[in-house]
Amino acid sequence: MAISRKCAKCKVWTESLSHCSECGEVLDHELIQAKREQERKEYQESLPPSKLDVFFHEFKNSRFLLIRVFYRLLYSIWFIMFSIVSFFIALIAAGPG
């Protein structure tokens, strides 16, 4: 038994699994999801970087050694803190199950 889908655009039932035979609208959910993902990716790439990202990039690539060392120190502290927190979250999650 063939699968038929109703086109949301022209309201015609079609036997095609990927596109409407009348208007050509995409009916396959995987193709729709891929198209949305591509549009989202293009939108994200078109946005300018945030001020926080620019700030961290400037600190990371500063020409002054003291600023680069300060950035690495803060980044290391942040990494260690979230590693410890992640360990305890995993430990708590593993407890019940």
VEXVO-339189 format. One record per residue (C-alpha): x, y, z; residue number from 1; residue in one letter. Coordinates in pm, whole numbers. Example, Ala and Ser with C-alpha at 12.3 -4.5 7.8 and 13.67 -1.06 7.14 Angstrom:
# VEXVO-339189
site px->1230; py->-450; pz->780; n->1; res->a
site px->1367; py->-106; pz->714; n->2; res->s
***
This chain:
# VEXVO-339189
site px->0; py->0; pz->0; n->1; res->m
site px->148; py->331; pz->-108; n->2; res->a
site px->181; py->619; pz->132; n->3; res->i
site px->3; py->936; pz->31; n->4; res->s
site px->62; py->1275; pz->187; n->5; res->r
site px->-146; py->1590; pz->179; n->6; res->k
site px->37; py->1902; pz->68; n->7; res->c
site px->10; py->2184; pz->320; n->8; res->a
site px->35; py->2447; pz->48; n->9; res->k
site px->-218; py->2334; pz->-217; n->10; res->c
site px->-414; py->2073; pz->-10; n->11; res->k
site px->-381; py->1800; pz->-274; n->12; res->v
site px->-310; py->1438; pz->-183; n->13; res->w
site px->-2; py->1303; pz->-359; n->14; res->t
site px->172; py->966; pz->-383; n->15; res->e
site px->518; py->1119; pz->-405; n->16; res->s
site px->718; py->1091; pz->-84; n->17; res->l
site px->946; py->1389; pz->-127; n->18; res->s
site px->768; py->1661; pz->-327; n->19; res->h
site px->409; py->1756; pz->-415; n->20; res->c
site px->318; py->1657; pz->-770; n->21; res->s
site px->104; py->1970; pz->-816; n->22; res->e
site px->301; py->2261; pz->-672; n->23; res->c
site px->644; py->2110; pz->-602; n->24; res->g
site px->635; py->2184; pz->-226; n->25; res->e
site px->871; py->1969; pz->-16; n->26; res->v
site px->679; py->1699; pz->177; n->27; res->l
site px->962; py->1487; pz->320; n->28; res->d
site px->1030; py->1580; pz->683; n->29; res->h
site px->1402; py->1508; pz->653; n->30; res->e
site px->1435; py->1743; pz->356; n->31; res->l
site px->1237; py->2012; pz->540; n->32; res->i
site px->1461; py->1972; pz->846; n->33; res->q
site px->1777; py->1988; pz->632; n->34; res->a
site px->1650; py->2305; pz->464; n->35; res->k
site px->1571; py->2468; pz->800; n->36; res->r
site px->1913; py->2369; pz->935; n->37; res->e
site px->2084; py->2521; pz->630; n->38; res->q
site px->1886; py->2844; pz->668; n->39; res->e
site px->1971; py->2860; pz->1039; n->40; res->r
site px->2339; py->2802; pz->965; n->41; res->k
site px->2343; py->3078; pz->702; n->42; res->e
site px->2169; py->3316; pz->944; n->43; res->y
site px->2419; py->3240; pz->1223; n->44; res->q
site px->2711; py->3299; pz->986; n->45; res->e
site px->2568; py->3633; pz->874; n->46; res->s
site px->2543; py->3769; pz->1229; n->47; res->l
site px->2831; py->3985; pz->1355; n->48; res->p
site px->3023; py->3845; pz->1653; n->49; res->p
site px->2896; py->3952; pz->1994; n->50; res->s
site px->3081; py->4209; pz->2201; n->51; res->k
site px->3176; py->3941; pz->2453; n->52; res->l
site px->3330; py->3722; pz->2182; n->53; res->d
site px->3527; py->4018; pz->2049; n->54; res->v
site px->3643; py->4103; pz->2401; n->55; res->f
site px->3766; py->3749; pz->2470; n->56; res->f
site px->3934; py->3730; pz->2129; n->57; res->h
site px->4118; py->4056; pz->2196; n->58; res->e
site px->4230; py->3933; pz->2539; n->59; res->f
site px->4343; py->3599; pz->2399; n->60; res->k
site px->4542; py->3756; pz->2115; n->61; res->n
site px->4668; py->4065; pz->2295; n->62; res->s
site px->5015; py->4188; pz->2219; n->63; res->r
site px->5081; py->4232; pz->2592; n->64; res->f
site px->5205; py->3924; pz->2771; n->65; res->l
site px->5044; py->4015; pz->3104; n->66; res->l
site px->4696; py->4029; pz->2948; n->67; res->i
site px->4744; py->3694; pz->2770; n->68; res->r
site px->4864; py->3533; pz->3097; n->69; res->v
site px->4564; py->3682; pz->3283; n->70; res->f
site px->4330; py->3541; pz->3015; n->71; res->y
site px->4488; py->3194; pz->3039; n->72; res->r
site px->4469; py->3202; pz->3420; n->73; res->l
site px->4098; py->3291; pz->3419; n->74; res->l
site px->4026; py->3037; pz->3146; n->75; res->y
site px->4206; py->2764; pz->3342; n->76; res->s
site px->4012; py->2844; pz->3659; n->77; res->i
site px->3686; py->2841; pz->3463; n->78; res->w
site px->3773; py->2508; pz->3300; n->79; res->f
site px->3867; py->2341; pz->3631; n->80; res->i
site px->3554; py->2473; pz->3805; n->81; res->m
site px->3321; py->2342; pz->3535; n->82; res->f
site px->3505; py->2011; pz->3521; n->83; res->s
site px->3445; py->1961; pz->3893; n->84; res->i
site px->3080; py->2067; pz->3861; n->85; res->v
site px->3032; py->1831; pz->3565; n->86; res->s
site px->3184; py->1544; pz->3761; n->87; res->f
site px->2943; py->1597; pz->4051; n->88; res->f
site px->2645; py->1630; pz->3816; n->89; res->i
site px->2743; py->1301; pz->3649; n->90; res->a
site px->2786; py->1141; pz->3992; n->91; res->l
site px->2441; py->1258; pz->4100; n->92; res->i
site px->2282; py->1143; pz->3774; n->93; res->a
site px->2445; py->799; pz->3798; n->94; res->a
site px->2321; py->749; pz->4154; n->95; res->g
site px->1950; py->676; pz->4092; n->96; res->p
site px->1993; py->465; pz->3781; n->97; res->g
***
